[in-house]
Amino acid sequence: MLVKIYRNIRRNITEDGLIVSSSGFLVKSMVGKIDFSQPLRILEIGSGRGAFTREIIQRMCHRSQLDVCEIKADYNPWIEQIMTASPDKQVRLHNCCVTELLTEEGRYDVILSSLPLKNFEGMKDNNAFLHKIIQALKFGLRDGGIYLQYQYFRSNKADIESIFGKPMDDIDFVALNILPAFVYSMTKGAVEQRA
């Protein structure tokens, strides 16, 4: 019994980067950084069962568009249920790698990511896949757009800063989550460099 529980937890961390769904505190910390007062094009990556999806749909205006990218179709029933509950909102579900979706430069105003970036590090390829993902995120974000990412450890900050070419705008710590998480906030565009 304990071995089965351990295997499930290990699989969830390895495949999804999580033990349980994100807490309401983490969801509100990330989604609270988005200005919903105007129509937005939003991309959510790694939706899982939709903790962030539900909150984004609830807050976004009717002219906003949300693309939900979740590579694992196993989560589709949860996302489809959330979508069905808000038929007046513009939401599309994509089951693909995010790099396949981010082919139009500057398409999104907001990119909110639950990707376990640490899992994409690779010594053999000198983090090539990790960097490809972050470069695709930057490419798909409009100038002045915001990229939001959470991590359980203060990892990959330097990778993000290097590709965006500037220091992180903000880092919040959310203790009330299993595991506690760091929320990274990065705006694309010309921002004064810190000395």
N, C-alpha and C positions, 0 to 999 in steps of 0.2 A: 504494500500500500504506500509506504513512504517513498519507496524507490519510484513508483509511478508518479507521485506528486513531484518529486525532484526532477524527473525526466520532463514532465510538462512545463515546469518553471524554467528549466534550462532551454527547452525548445522555444518557449515564448521569448526569452531574452535574446537568444541567438537569431531567431527569424523575425520577430516583431520589435525587439528592443524594449520589451516591457514585461512586467510581472502581472499587473492588473491594469485596467483602464485608467486613464488620467483622471486625477481628482478634479472636482469643481474649482478648487483653488488654482490649479495649474491652468485649466481652461480659461478661467476669468483673467488670470495674469496675462496670458497670451492674447486672447481675443480683445481684452480691454485696451490693447495698444493700437487697435484699428479704429480709425475715424469713419463711422458708418453714416455720417450726416450727408453724404453724397453717393451717387451711384459708383460702384467699384467693380472691377474685374478681379476676382479672388481665386487663387489656386490653393487648395488644401492637399497636402501630400502625406500619404500614410494614414488614412482616416481610421483604420481599424473598425471598431463598432460605432464610431460616430460621435464621440464625446465632444470634439471640436465642431464637427459638422452641424450638430443640433444647435449649438450656441451661435454659430455664424449665421445660419439660416434664420434664426429667431431675430437677430439684430440687423441683418442686411435689409436695405430698402428694396422695393419691388423692381426697380430698374437695374439693380446689381446683378452680376452673374457669378456663380460659383461653379468651378470645375473641381470635382473631387477625384483625386488620383490614388487608387489603391490597387497595387499589383496582385494582391490575393483576392480572388473572386469569392472565397469563403465568407468574406465580410459583406458581400453584396446585399443579402437579405436585410441586414441592419440599416445600411445606407438607404436602400430602396424604401424601407418603412418610414424613415425620416423624411425622405423626399415626398412620399405619398401624403404625409401629414401636412405638407406645405405646397399644394399644387400651384399656388399663385407666385411662387418664387422660381427663378431661373437657375436650375441646378442640373449639372450633367455628371454622370459617373463614368470614369475611364479606368479600365483594368489593363494597365500597361506600365512600363518603366517610365519614370518621369522624364527621362531624357528624350523619349519618343514624343512626348507631349509639348516640350519646350522648344519648338522649332520656329516660332515667330518672335522676333526681337521686340521687347518692350510691351508685350501683350498684357501683363498683369500689373495691377496697382499694389496688390498684396500677395505674398506667397507665405503660407503658414505650413511649416514642415514638422512632422513627427518622425522623420526618418532617423534611424539609429546610425548616425554618421560614423561613429566609432567602429561599427561593424564593417564599414567599407574600406577601412585602412588595409593596406597590403604592402608588406615589405618587399615582396617579389616585384611588384609593379610600381614601386615608389609612390604609392597612393594615387595612381593614375585614374582609377575609377572614381574614387572620392573626389578628386579635383574635377573630373568630367562632370559630375553631378553638380558641384558648387558653381562651376562655370556656366552650366545650363540654367541654373537658378538665376544667376546674375543676368544672363542673356535675356531670359524671359521676363525680367522685371523692368518696368519703365523707369526712366530717370525720376528720382524723387519717391519711387515706390519703396515699400518696406518688406524686408525678409525677416520672418520670425521663426526661430528654431529652438527647440528645447533639447537638452542633453542631461543625462544623469550625473555626469562628471564634467568638469570644466575642460572638456576635450574639444578638439577641432576648431577652437577659437582662432588660432594662428592661421589655419588653413583658410577659413572664411575671410579673415582680415587681409591675407595675402592676395586672394583672388579679387576681392572687392576694392583693394588698394587703399584701405583706410582702417583706422581703429573701429572697433565695435561701438555703436552708438550707446548701447545700454545693456547691462546684464542684471537680471533680477534673480533672486534665489527664492524658490518656493519650497519651504520645508514640509508643508502639509500635503505630501504626495508620496506614494510608494513607488519608487524611491524618490527622495527629495530631488528637485530638478533645478537646473539653471536655464533661464529663458534669455536667449540672445536676440537682440534687435539691431538690424543693420539696414540703413537707408542707402539706396543706390544713388550715386551722383556725386557731384563736386561738393565736398564738405572740407572745411578747414582741417588740415592735419595737425594732430597734437605733437608738440615738440618732444 
